[in-house]
Amino acid sequence: MPVLPMNGYFNLGDWIVILTYLVGIIGLGVWFGKDQHNTRDYFLGSRNIPWWGIGVSIVAAETSALTIIGVPAIAFGGNIMFIQMIVGYVIARIILAVVMVPHYLSGEIYSPYQLLETHLGAGPRRLAAAFFLFLETMAAGVRVFVACIPIRLLLGEQVCSLGGHVDPILGAILIFVGLSLVYTYIGGVKAVIWTDAVQFGLFLAGGLFALFYIPSLIEGGWSAAIAKAAEAGKLTWLNTHFTFSAPINIWMGVIGGTVMVLSTHGAEQLIVQRVLACRSVADGRKALALSAVLIFPLFLIFLLVGVMLWVFYEGTGHPFQIPLPEGRPGIKSIDFIFPIFMMTEVPHILKGFLIVAILSAAMSSISSAITSLASVSTMDFIKPWLRGRSEEFYLRWSKCSTVIWAAVLVFTAWLTREVTFVLNAAFSLRGLTAGALLGGLILALFWKRVGPRAAMVGMTFSVIVMNFIYWPANLPALKDAWLRTFGGEVFWPWFTLIGTVVTISVAGLVRALWPESVPKPTTAHKT
């Protein structure tokens, strides 16, 4: 793959900006997380973090470097219809704030899977936690690897190869996982939340700068750019035609997007861990409401950046200073548009700040994955199995688990370089278990009489069905036969809804055919 040459693209000022950010963000994380005495401090941030910090952290956790790069590419190659998905993202947060936050904060719990044990028993809790650990490891590893492809181009071959001693992609993986691990290991979720808040500000500022800087390079400025984009259909945002396959339509956003985020933000530890760190139900609701307010303009900004990039390059015929690299599994050629613009069209120093915006998104998503995996493995498996140990023991284990999961992410990201179909599943992997997790949580809270056996069968069957739907349509050897049989590919926004319906339906059927006694509810704070 072509690599951007360093000479002429970075100067000393750019490197000072980048290095200052890296040193500063690690120092900030260490400072905020310096007082850790038990697992409550480490995984819940002592529950003394202000709601606005948590709300900003929620948005940062779900925004990866690939989002900052890939969302503009969506608009560059098409239009801004992806904004229809964000409608569902907002609706889901409102539902979660009203319905789920009281359950999260009724006692002191460390993961949403404890609610399954409270109402259905230990079996469903462990099954849900295992699903999360397995799929989050795969999904996070894939995100790390795919994000490191453009980051390697931005930082250069020599930097990412660590002086020529390792493969550049492996070097990029090691750099960002290692830097994120430093403050995550020391400060736990409190350090992650506060560094997320700063990182959110950086990539939001980067998006706003690009949005207003690009039109300044176009003759006629902002008004001319908007007119040219509208004429080309780049500002089309609404599609009312209902389908289960691409492209995105409003029904996918309102229905599929809502149910998807009910799972990602209501049944998956990556986001729920932040809500669990809130001081009260009121704070939890305000944090989710703030994230709902922020998420729509954030995505709109980066979609419009993609539109402005199209006007700059295609609408005005401006030549690329660097040829577009060939696409790779999991990342298309046009995904390099924004990085190439940064490297070739932005003045020095400002260029360094834009690179920092991408680095901040990468580190935010990595640290969020590490701390959520460590929390579930420790609090849902290790602590119940090793009861009676001291808090010092559990804290030591918690810190060790962050190192272990960081190593697992490096290994997973490195392996995916050879596995084409896993990379193509980068944004869909979570959908394979999202319905099972959301369905299991719904059963635990609203249909407790279904029983643990029926819930576990329903969740397991859901994962099987979703794998059957996803892989045949995405493996080249099976895709043609799948399309001939079913007529089309089910698009990822529908995955969670299908999985949830399967979980609840199968659980109800098993309950009717094979009833069992329902365990008495346990206390919500049981770990």
GUGUZA-64915 format. One line per field, with one value per residue (C-alpha): residue number from 1; residue in one letter; chain; z, y, x. Coordinates in pm, 1 decimal, padded with zeros to 6 digits. Each point is the difference from the previous one (the first is absolute). Example, Ala and Ser with C-alpha at 12.3 -4.5 7.8 and 13.67 -1.06 7.14 Angstrom:
n = 1  2
res = A  S
chain = A  A
c3 = 00780.0  -00066.0
c2 = -00450.0  00344.0
c1 = 01230.0  00137.0
This chain:
n = 1  2  3  4  5  6  7  8  9  10  11  12  13  14  15  16  17  18  19  20  21  22  23  24  25  26  27  28  29  30  31  32  33  34  35  36  37  38  39  40  41  42  43  44  45  46  47  48  49  50  51  52  53  54  55  56  57  58  59  60  61  62  63  64  65  66  67  68  69  70  71  72  73  74  75  76  77  78  79  80  81  82  83  84  85  86  87  88  89  90  91  92  93  94  95  96  97  98  99  100  101  102  103  104  105  106  107  108  109  110  111  112  113  114  115  116  117  118  119  120  121  122  123  124  125  126  127  128  129  130  131  132  133  134  135  136  137  138  139  140  141  142  143  144  145  146  147  148  149  150  151  152  153  154  155  156  157  158  159  160  161  162  163  164  165  166  167  168  169  170  171  172  173  174  175  176  177  178  179  180  181  182  183  184  185  186  187  188  189  190  191  192  193  194  195  196  197  198  199  200  201  202  203  204  205  206  207  208  209  210  211  212  213  214  215  216  217  218  219  220  221  222  223  224  225  226  227  228  229  230  231  232  233  234  235  236  237  238  239  240  241  242  243  244  245  246  247  248  249  250  251  252  253  254  255  256  257  258  259  260  261  262  263  264  265  266  267  268  269  270  271  272  273  274  275  276  277  278  279  280  281  282  283  284  285  286  287  288  289  290  291  292  293  294  295  296  297  298  299  300  301  302  303  304  305  306  307  308  309  310  311  312  313  314  315  316  317  318  319  320  321  322  323  324  325  326  327  328  329  330  331  332  333  334  335  336  337  338  339  340  341  342  343  344  345  346  347  348  349  350  351  352  353  354  355  356  357  358  359  360  361  362  363  364  365  366  367  368  369  370  371  372  373  374  375  376  377  378  379  380  381  382  383  384  385  386  387  388  389  390  391  392  393  394  395  396  397  398  399  400  401  402  403  404  405  406  407  408  409  410  411  412  413  414  415  416  417  418  419  420  421  422  423  424  425  426  427  428  429  430  431  432  433  434  435  436  437  438  439  440  441  442  443  444  445  446  447  448  449  450  451  452  453  454  455  456  457  458  459  460  461  462  463  464  465  466  467  468  469  470  471  472  473  474  475  476  477  478  479  480  481  482  483  484  485  486  487  488  489  490  491  492  493  494  495  496  497  498  499  500  501  502  503  504  505  506  507  508  509  510  511  512  513  514  515  516  517  518  519  520  521  522  523  524  525  526  527
res = M  P  V  L  P  M  N  G  Y  F  N  L  G  D  W  I  V  I  L  T  Y  L  V  G  I  I  G  L  G  V  W  F  G  K  D  Q  H  N  T  R  D  Y  F  L  G  S  R  N  I  P  W  W  G  I  G  V  S  I  V  A  A  E  T  S  A  L  T  I  I  G  V  P  A  I  A  F  G  G  N  I  M  F  I  Q  M  I  V  G  Y  V  I  A  R  I  I  L  A  V  V  M  V  P  H  Y  L  S  G  E  I  Y  S  P  Y  Q  L  L  E  T  H  L  G  A  G  P  R  R  L  A  A  A  F  F  L  F  L  E  T  M  A  A  G  V  R  V  F  V  A  C  I  P  I  R  L  L  L  G  E  Q  V  C  S  L  G  G  H  V  D  P  I  L  G  A  I  L  I  F  V  G  L  S  L  V  Y  T  Y  I  G  G  V  K  A  V  I  W  T  D  A  V  Q  F  G  L  F  L  A  G  G  L  F  A  L  F  Y  I  P  S  L  I  E  G  G  W  S  A  A  I  A  K  A  A  E  A  G  K  L  T  W  L  N  T  H  F  T  F  S  A  P  I  N  I  W  M  G  V  I  G  G  T  V  M  V  L  S  T  H  G  A  E  Q  L  I  V  Q  R  V  L  A  C  R  S  V  A  D  G  R  K  A  L  A  L  S  A  V  L  I  F  P  L  F  L  I  F  L  L  V  G  V  M  L  W  V  F  Y  E  G  T  G  H  P  F  Q  I  P  L  P  E  G  R  P  G  I  K  S  I  D  F  I  F  P  I  F  M  M  T  E  V  P  H  I  L  K  G  F  L  I  V  A  I  L  S  A  A  M  S  S  I  S  S  A  I  T  S  L  A  S  V  S  T  M  D  F  I  K  P  W  L  R  G  R  S  E  E  F  Y  L  R  W  S  K  C  S  T  V  I  W  A  A  V  L  V  F  T  A  W  L  T  R  E  V  T  F  V  L  N  A  A  F  S  L  R  G  L  T  A  G  A  L  L  G  G  L  I  L  A  L  F  W  K  R  V  G  P  R  A  A  M  V  G  M  T  F  S  V  I  V  M  N  F  I  Y  W  P  A  N  L  P  A  L  K  D  A  W  L  R  T  F  G  G  E  V  F  W  P  W  F  T  L  I  G  T  V  V  T  I  S  V  A  G  L  V  R  A  L  W  P  E  S  V  P  K  P  T  T  A  H  K  T
chain = A  A  A  A  A  A  A  A  A  A  A  A  A  A  A  A  A  A  A  A  A  A  A  A  A  A  A  A  A  A  A  A  A  A  A  A  A  A  A  A  A  A  A  A  A  A  A  A  A  A  A  A  A  A  A  A  A  A  A  A  A  A  A  A  A  A  A  A  A  A  A  A  A  A  A  A  A  A  A  A  A  A  A  A  A  A  A  A  A  A  A  A  A  A  A  A  A  A  A  A  A  A  A  A  A  A  A  A  A  A  A  A  A  A  A  A  A  A  A  A  A  A  A  A  A  A  A  A  A  A  A  A  A  A  A  A  A  A  A  A  A  A  A  A  A  A  A  A  A  A  A  A  A  A  A  A  A  A  A  A  A  A  A  A  A  A  A  A  A  A  A  A  A  A  A  A  A  A  A  A  A  A  A  A  A  A  A  A  A  A  A  A  A  A  A  A  A  A  A  A  A  A  A  A  A  A  A  A  A  A  A  A  A  A  A  A  A  A  A  A  A  A  A  A  A  A  A  A  A  A  A  A  A  A  A  A  A  A  A  A  A  A  A  A  A  A  A  A  A  A  A  A  A  A  A  A  A  A  A  A  A  A  A  A  A  A  A  A  A  A  A  A  A  A  A  A  A  A  A  A  A  A  A  A  A  A  A  A  A  A  A  A  A  A  A  A  A  A  A  A  A  A  A  A  A  A  A  A  A  A  A  A  A  A  A  A  A  A  A  A  A  A  A  A  A  A  A  A  A  A  A  A  A  A  A  A  A  A  A  A  A  A  A  A  A  A  A  A  A  A  A  A  A  A  A  A  A  A  A  A  A  A  A  A  A  A  A  A  A  A  A  A  A  A  A  A  A  A  A  A  A  A  A  A  A  A  A  A  A  A  A  A  A  A  A  A  A  A  A  A  A  A  A  A  A  A  A  A  A  A  A  A  A  A  A  A  A  A  A  A  A  A  A  A  A  A  A  A  A  A  A  A  A  A  A  A  A  A  A  A  A  A  A  A  A  A  A  A  A  A  A  A  A  A  A  A  A  A  A  A  A  A  A  A  A  A  A  A  A  A  A  A  A  A  A  A  A  A  A  A  A  A  A  A  A  A  A  A  A  A  A  A  A  A  A  A  A  A  A  A  A  A  A  A  A  A  A  A  A  A  A  A  A  A  A  A  A  A  A  A  A  A  A  A  A  A  A
c3 = 00000.0  -00077.5  00307.6  00039.3  00004.1  00308.1  -00164.1  -00089.1  00186.7  00365.6  00155.6  00349.6  00105.9  -00101.0  00198.4  00304.2  -00012.1  -00031.2  00273.0  00232.5  -00040.2  00069.7  00309.1  00122.1  -00038.9  00181.4  00277.1  00031.0  00029.2  00263.6  00198.7  00010.0  00080.5  00260.0  00301.3  -00056.6  00312.6  -00107.4  -00295.7  00066.1  -00064.5  -00295.5  -00191.4  00123.5  00050.1  00365.8  -00145.8  00046.8  -00364.2  -00117.6  -00244.8  -00276.1  -00005.3  -00031.7  -00271.7  -00212.8  00069.0  -00132.7  -00338.3  -00003.5  00080.5  -00301.0  -00236.3  -00137.2  -00232.0  -00279.8  00067.9  -00037.1  -00324.1  -00132.6  00056.1  -00233.3  -00251.6  00009.7  -00105.0  -00249.4  -00177.9  00033.6  00202.5  00360.6  00031.9  00282.7  00220.8  00003.3  00224.2  00253.7  00048.9  00156.3  00202.5  00164.0  00059.6  00166.3  00248.2  00109.5  00055.2  00195.6  00216.9  00094.9  00026.1  00069.3  00212.0  00314.9  -00033.4  -00043.6  00303.4  00238.0  00166.2  -00057.9  -00303.9  -00224.1  -00323.2  -00148.7  00012.9  00377.6  -00062.9  -00176.4  00308.3  00224.6  -00179.8  -00192.6  00173.0  -00051.2  -00326.2  -00217.0  00153.9  -00089.1  -00348.0  -00075.5  00143.3  -00208.9  -00315.9  00072.8  00069.4  -00314.8  -00247.5  00152.1  -00023.9  -00368.3  -00079.4  00193.6  -00153.7  -00346.8  00076.5  00123.7  -00311.4  -00255.4  00172.2  -00000.8  -00380.1  -00059.9  00320.1  -00141.8  -00309.2  00212.9  00233.4  -00258.3  -00054.8  00213.0  00308.2  -00008.8  -00067.7  00325.1  -00176.5  -00253.8  00253.2  -00044.6  -00264.6  -00024.3  00059.8  00308.3  00113.3  -00031.8  00196.3  00275.3  00019.2  00050.1  00215.2  00213.1  00047.5  00083.7  00243.7  00206.0  00135.4  -00004.5  00219.3  00249.5  00018.0  -00102.3  -00125.8  00158.5  -00206.8  -00309.6  00046.8  00052.3  -00286.2  -00214.4  00083.2  -00117.7  -00307.4  -00094.8  00003.7  -00223.3  -00273.9  00009.6  -00042.7  -00283.9  -00177.3  00039.9  -00125.8  -00310.1  -00065.1  -00014.8  -00140.3  -00312.4  -00144.6  00040.8  -00266.5  -00243.7  -00230.5  00124.2  00351.8  00207.9  -00206.0  -00326.8  00157.2  00138.2  -00334.5  -00191.6  00253.6  -00014.5  -00379.0  00005.4  00254.7  00271.1  00257.2  -00047.4  00346.3  -00009.5  -00147.3  00084.2  -00199.5  00243.1  -00062.3  00207.7  -00223.1  -00082.1  -00043.1  00334.9  00028.5  00269.9  00126.2  00063.4  00200.5  00202.9  00063.0  -00060.2  00133.7  00313.6  00086.6  -00082.4  00239.4  00266.5  -00003.4  -00045.8  00263.1  00219.1  -00001.4  -00087.4  00260.8  -00229.1  00051.1  00301.3  00217.6  -00028.2  00107.6  00297.1  00112.3  00040.4  00347.5  -00027.8  -00230.3  -00082.8  -00097.7  -00210.8  -00189.4  -00055.8  -00127.9  -00258.8  -00093.8  -00057.5  -00222.1  -00197.1  -00051.7  -00115.6  -00225.9  -00276.5  -00068.9  00031.6  -00282.8  -00205.1  00022.9  -00131.2  -00272.6  -00116.9  00009.3  -00250.5  -00215.6  00005.3  -00091.0  -00301.3  -00112.9  00046.9  -00190.4  -00238.4  -00030.4  -00086.3  -00157.1  00257.5  -00048.6  00274.4  00112.7  00093.8  -00196.0  00193.4  00144.9  -00101.3  00224.1  00259.3  00156.6  00246.7  -00137.0  -00341.5  -00216.9  00067.2  00375.5  -00057.0  -00136.8  00330.4  00111.0  -00339.7  00020.1  00345.7  -00118.5  -00318.6  00032.0  00365.2  00128.6  00246.2  00370.8  -00096.2  -00176.4  00326.1  00180.3  -00261.1  00034.5  00376.5  -00057.6  -00163.9  00258.9  00281.2  -00148.7  -00039.3  00358.3  00140.9  -00162.0  00103.5  00367.2  00016.4  -00132.4  00241.3  00313.7  -00093.9  -00072.2  00325.9  00196.8  -00132.2  00031.7  00357.3  00142.3  -00189.8  00013.2  00227.2  00303.9  00019.7  -00031.8  00253.1  00273.3  00331.9  -00129.0  00106.1  -00198.3  -00053.5  -00176.4  -00228.2  -00083.5  -00089.5  -00216.2  -00165.5  -00101.3  -00122.3  -00207.7  -00179.2  -00109.2  -00107.0  -00207.9  -00158.6  -00109.8  -00130.7  -00205.1  -00149.1  -00088.1  -00146.0  -00202.0  -00134.3  -00099.7  -00191.3  -00257.3  -00166.1  00045.0  -00269.5  00104.7  00361.6  -00117.6  -00220.7  00315.3  00186.1  00054.0  00013.5  00247.9  00298.6  -00165.1  00026.5  00378.6  00051.7  -00032.1  00242.1  00261.4  -00038.1  -00010.4  00311.5  00185.7  -00105.3  00124.2  00332.6  00066.9  -00157.9  -00029.1  00304.7  -00002.1  -00320.8  00205.9  -00046.9  -00228.2  -00250.4  00005.7  -00067.6  -00283.1  -00154.5  00021.2  -00143.9  -00284.0  -00083.2  -00044.7  -00223.0  -00217.5  -00034.2  -00106.3  -00256.1  -00134.1  -00005.6  -00114.7  -00306.8  -00140.8  00055.9  -00085.5  -00374.5  -00026.1  00136.0  -00100.4  -00344.8  00134.1  00284.1  -00233.9  -00236.4  00290.3  00199.7  -00261.8  00195.0  00288.1  00339.7  00084.5  00340.6  00147.9  00022.4  00175.1  00358.5  -00056.6  -00160.9  00276.3  00274.2  -00151.3  -00036.5  00363.3  00147.2  -00235.7  00055.5  00375.6  00006.8  -00199.9  00228.1  00304.2  -00139.3  -00095.4  00285.5  00302.2  00305.0  00337.4  00006.5  00252.6  00262.3  -00084.3  00162.7  00106.4  -00285.5  00142.7  00008.8  -00181.2
c2 = 00000.0  00349.5  00184.8  00375.8  00131.3  00195.0  00270.6  00299.2  -00116.3  00041.2  00256.1  00049.6  00199.3  -00285.2  -00249.4  00226.5  00017.7  -00378.8  -00080.7  00262.9  -00162.1  -00350.5  00105.7  00221.0  -00257.0  -00268.0  00244.9  00104.0  -00359.9  -00076.9  00313.2  -00070.8  -00366.4  00022.6  -00103.7  -00355.1  -00207.3  -00259.4  -00124.7  00263.7  00268.1  -00185.2  -00101.6  00254.3  00301.1  00016.7  00119.1  00362.0  00105.2  00285.1  -00095.3  00231.1  -00170.7  -00337.9  00126.7  00122.2  -00324.5  -00204.9  00170.8  -00029.3  -00372.1  -00076.6  00213.3  -00169.9  00127.6  -00191.1  00197.8  00331.1  -00122.3  -00218.1  00228.4  00272.5  -00275.9  -00109.0  00347.6  00037.0  -00317.8  00051.1  00249.8  00074.0  -00258.4  -00166.9  00277.3  -00197.6  -00256.4  00271.7  00066.1  -00346.0  00060.5  00297.9  -00175.3  -00297.4  00220.3  00161.5  -00341.8  -00123.7  00312.2  -00048.7  -00379.3  -00149.2  00247.8  -00069.7  -00371.2  00073.5  00225.4  -00171.5  -00166.0  -00015.3  -00216.8  -00026.5  -00127.1  -00035.6  -00377.9  00006.3  00090.4  -00334.1  -00183.6  00212.0  -00118.7  -00316.7  -00152.3  -00034.7  -00195.9  00276.4  00252.5  -00202.1  -00078.9  00367.6  00101.8  -00267.5  00121.4  00353.6  -00101.8  -00208.2  00238.5  00320.6  -00151.3  -00074.3  00330.8  00211.8  -00185.5  00060.3  00370.9  00032.5  -00161.7  00182.9  00335.0  -00062.2  -00022.7  00374.0  00089.5  -00178.8  00219.8  00312.1  -00063.6  -00161.4  -00331.5  00079.2  00103.2  -00293.6  -00253.1  00116.3  00084.8  -00279.4  -00284.7  -00117.6  -00007.7  00354.5  -00115.8  -00199.1  00302.5  00225.0  -00250.8  -00020.3  00378.2  00073.5  -00294.9  00058.7  00373.2  -00060.3  -00275.9  00230.4  00223.6  -00272.2  -00224.5  00274.3  00185.6  -00243.1  00133.2  00343.6  00061.4  -00134.9  00226.8  00317.9  -00068.0  -00081.9  00341.8  00175.4  -00222.0  00071.7  00371.7  -00055.5  -00198.7  00224.8  00302.7  -00179.7  -00065.1  00359.4  00135.3  -00221.1  00090.4  00371.3  -00019.7  -00205.5  00252.6  00272.9  -00183.3  -00007.3  00290.6  00163.3  -00134.5  -00174.8  00104.5  -00118.1  -00329.2  -00066.3  00087.6  -00236.1  -00278.8  00042.1  -00003.5  -00331.7  -00155.5  -00019.3  00158.8  -00258.1  -00132.5  -00169.4  -00338.4  -00119.0  -00324.1  -00294.2  -00281.8  -00247.1  00052.7  00303.5  00295.1  00152.5  00120.9  00183.0  -00325.3  -00142.2  00311.2  00032.2  -00371.9  -00181.4  00278.5  00040.6  -00369.6  -00025.3  00281.0  -00140.1  -00293.5  00176.7  00262.2  -00208.5  -00357.7  00026.2  00087.4  00230.1  00281.3  -00117.1  00009.6  00377.5  00028.6  -00227.5  00252.8  00275.0  00126.9  -00034.2  -00084.5  00369.6  00023.1  -00315.3  00143.3  00332.0  -00175.8  -00196.6  00311.3  00192.8  -00279.0  00015.3  00372.9  -00043.3  -00304.1  00149.3  00314.4  -00200.0  -00236.9  00282.5  00196.3  -00288.4  -00085.3  00361.9  -00015.2  -00285.7  00210.6  00290.8  -00238.2  -00117.1  00358.6  00075.6  -00300.9  -00111.7  00305.4  00238.0  -00246.6  00063.6  -00266.7  -00239.9  00083.3  -00367.0  -00285.3  -00179.4  -00323.5  -00322.6  -00120.1  -00266.4  -00247.3  00203.8  00341.1  00144.6  00218.0  00308.7  -00046.4  00161.2  00323.2  00187.9  -00108.9  00096.8  00339.9  00052.2  -00090.3  00206.0  00295.9  00110.5  00238.7  -00126.9  00009.8  -00015.4  -00324.3  -00129.1  00082.9  -00186.4  -00307.6  00026.4  -00008.7  -00342.6  -00127.2  00107.5  -00193.7  -00308.3  00007.9  00068.3  -00308.8  -00218.8  00103.8  -00042.0  -00355.0  -00094.9  00124.1  -00153.3  -00340.1  00012.7  00095.7  -00283.5  -00266.9  00104.9  00081.2  -00252.7  -00295.6  00031.5  00164.9  -00239.3  -00295.5  00128.8  00131.5  00107.3  00151.3  00346.9  00315.6  00036.7  -00337.0  00093.2  00335.8  -00168.3  -00249.6  00281.7  00174.4  -00324.0  -00067.3  00334.1  -00107.6  -00342.1  00147.1  00255.1  -00288.2  -00188.5  00305.4  00026.6  -00370.4  00017.4  00312.8  -00160.9  -00320.5  00181.2  00125.0  -00340.7  -00057.4  00189.5  -00085.8  00108.3  00341.6  00033.2  -00064.8  00293.2  00182.7  -00305.7  -00235.8  00157.6  -00061.8  -00375.5  00007.6  00336.1  -00150.6  -00281.1  00245.9  00240.7  -00284.2  -00158.1  00331.3  00053.1  -00347.9  00060.1  00329.5  -00040.8  -00376.1  -00151.1  -00303.9  -00127.5  -00166.8  -00032.7  -00303.4  00158.6  00325.3  -00177.6  -00208.0  00313.2  00193.5  -00288.5  -00058.3  00371.4  -00006.3  -00309.2  00163.0  00324.9  -00188.5  -00185.0  00332.4  00178.4  -00235.4  -00167.2  00345.3  00122.2  -00297.4  -00000.9  -00377.8  00015.8  00344.6  -00087.0  -00294.4  00217.4  00277.5  -00248.6  -00156.0  00307.2  00274.7  00245.3  00068.4  00105.6  00330.2  00040.4  00255.4  -00279.3  -00252.3  00095.6  00008.5  -00343.5  -00145.0  00149.3  -00136.3  -00344.6  00002.8  00090.3  -00225.0  -00309.4  00061.1  00022.2  -00322.8  -00185.6  00131.7  -00134.2  -00341.8  -00051.6  00212.8  00029.9  00164.7  00359.8  00085.9  00261.8  00339.9  00074.5  00340.4  00235.6  00072.9  -00362.2  -00053.5
c1 = 00000.0  00128.3  00118.7  -00008.3  00356.8  00096.3  00211.4  -00213.0  -00308.7  00100.2  00227.8  00131.9  -00306.5  -00235.2  00204.3  00001.7  -00380.5  -00030.8  00252.5  -00147.1  -00340.1  00131.4  00194.4  -00283.3  -00277.6  00200.5  00090.4  -00366.0  -00112.4  00260.6  -00092.2  -00373.8  00049.0  00274.7  -00216.3  -00124.0  -00068.0  -00260.1  -00203.0  -00265.7  00259.3  00148.0  -00313.8  -00259.0  00226.1  -00112.0  -00334.4  00099.9  00051.0  -00225.7  -00274.5  00122.5  00340.0  -00170.4  -00234.8  00290.5  00187.9  -00293.7  00027.9  00379.2  -00013.7  -00219.8  00211.4  00309.4  00270.5  -00168.5  -00318.9  00182.1  00155.5  -00282.5  -00301.2  00134.6  00074.4  -00366.1  -00112.7  00286.7  -00103.8  -00375.4  -00200.8  -00097.1  -00279.5  00193.3  -00142.0  -00326.9  00170.4  00080.5  -00372.4  -00025.6  00315.3  -00170.4  -00334.2  00169.8  00184.4  -00325.5  -00161.0  00301.8  00005.6  -00365.3  -00021.7  00343.0  00196.0  -00210.7  00086.2  00370.5  00022.1  -00244.4  00298.2  00373.0  00054.9  00304.0  -00155.2  -00349.5  00043.8  -00040.9  -00364.4  -00041.6  00123.5  -00223.8  -00314.7  00095.8  00302.0  00374.4  -00019.3  -00150.3  00239.7  00306.8  -00128.9  -00067.2  00337.4  00174.8  -00175.1  00117.7  00361.0  00029.3  -00160.9  00140.5  00348.8  -00052.0  -00172.1  00251.4  00293.3  -00138.5  -00057.5  00358.2  00145.9  -00213.5  00059.1  00375.7  00008.6  -00058.2  00186.4  00302.6  -00027.3  -00032.1  00291.8  00222.9  00176.7  00303.9  -00199.0  -00243.3  00274.7  00165.6  00320.6  -00024.3  -00014.6  -00362.3  -00270.8  -00146.8  -00357.6  00103.8  00199.5  -00306.1  -00207.2  00261.9  00034.0  -00367.5  -00093.1  00308.8  -00063.0  -00366.4  00094.9  00224.4  -00273.9  -00267.3  00217.5  00076.9  -00330.3  -00274.3  -00331.6  00046.9  00312.5  -00175.1  -00303.0  00201.4  00239.8  -00305.6  -00143.5  00316.2  00028.4  -00360.9  00075.2  00302.5  -00169.9  -00308.2  00226.9  00178.5  -00329.6  -00119.2  00331.6  -00012.8  -00363.8  00076.8  00352.8  -00075.8  -00254.6  00263.1  00203.3  -00294.6  -00078.5  -00319.0  00045.3  -00262.9  -00305.4  00152.7  00106.6  -00348.6  -00161.3  00229.7  -00056.7  -00378.1  00004.7  00188.7  -00240.3  00263.9  -00234.6  -00276.8  -00079.1  -00343.6  -00091.4  -00353.9  00015.0  -00015.6  00247.9  00199.9  00303.9  00214.5  -00020.3  -00092.6  -00359.4  -00193.4  -00154.4  00345.0  00079.9  -00318.7  -00057.5  00328.7  00221.4  -00209.8  00005.9  00371.0  00091.9  -00234.2  00241.2  00335.0  -00084.3  -00228.5  00128.5  00370.4  00259.3  00198.7  -00252.8  -00201.6  00313.0  -00005.1  -00363.2  00072.6  00263.6  -00263.6  -00081.6  -00378.6  -00289.0  -00037.3  00366.7  -00023.9  -00295.5  00174.4  00313.8  -00200.1  -00197.7  00324.3  00132.1  -00327.8  00047.9  00361.7  -00020.3  -00216.0  00207.6  00323.8  -00093.7  -00151.6  00325.8  00210.4  -00252.7  00012.3  00380.2  -00029.7  -00230.4  00247.1  00282.5  -00202.0  -00054.1  00370.3  00130.0  -00274.2  -00223.4  00284.5  00241.2  00274.4  00267.8  00108.4  00351.3  00041.8  -00164.0  -00273.4  00140.8  -00168.3  -00279.0  00060.0  -00241.5  -00203.0  00104.4  -00082.7  00219.7  -00213.8  00050.7  00340.3  -00151.3  -00007.5  00351.7  00144.2  -00168.5  00151.1  00346.7  00003.1  -00236.3  00011.5  00270.9  00256.9  -00092.4  -00369.0  00087.1  00141.8  -00325.6  -00206.7  00221.2  -00047.8  -00378.2  00034.3  00246.9  -00233.2  -00290.8  00220.9  00126.7  -00346.6  -00152.1  00296.0  -00001.3  -00379.1  00024.9  00280.1  -00177.3  -00337.4  00156.2  00197.9  -00310.5  -00217.6  00269.1  00080.4  -00343.5  -00213.9  00238.8  00303.6  -00160.1  -00298.8  00238.6  00255.6  -00224.8  00141.9  00324.3  00109.8  -00073.4  00373.8  00001.1  -00290.3  00159.5  00328.8  -00185.2  -00197.4  00320.8  00154.1  -00310.3  00038.7  00347.7  -00127.9  -00283.9  00232.1  00223.1  -00303.4  -00103.7  00348.9  -00006.7  -00352.0  00077.5  00317.9  -00179.4  -00272.2  00251.1  -00032.1  -00372.9  -00186.5  -00353.6  00057.6  00115.2  -00305.3  -00206.3  00158.1  -00326.4  -00227.4  00167.8  -00172.6  -00336.0  00055.5  -00051.3  -00173.7  -00346.7  00081.5  00127.6  -00292.5  -00252.3  00148.2  -00016.0  -00362.8  -00089.3  00175.9  -00174.4  -00341.5  -00070.3  00166.0  -00230.6  00159.2  00275.4  00376.8  -00006.2  -00237.4  00197.8  00330.0  -00146.7  -00152.1  00327.7  00202.8  -00245.3  00009.1  00378.7  -00029.3  -00267.2  00196.1  00311.9  -00210.4  -00130.6  00334.5  00273.8  -00159.9  -00080.3  00358.2  00219.7  00077.3  -00045.0  -00354.7  -00122.4  -00138.0  -00200.1  -00132.9  -00111.5  -00170.1  -00187.3  -00101.3  00017.3  00212.5  00235.6  -00133.9  00169.4  00167.2  -00248.0  -00258.7  00227.2  -00081.3  -00375.8  00002.4  00219.5  -00218.1  -00321.3  00159.4  00120.8  -00339.1  -00200.8  00213.2  00009.4  -00379.0  -00031.3  00241.8  -00186.4  -00327.9  00140.3  00245.1  -00094.8  00221.7  -00007.0  00118.0  00276.8  -00074.2  00149.7  00333.7  00126.4  00092.4  00344.7  00109.7  00329.9
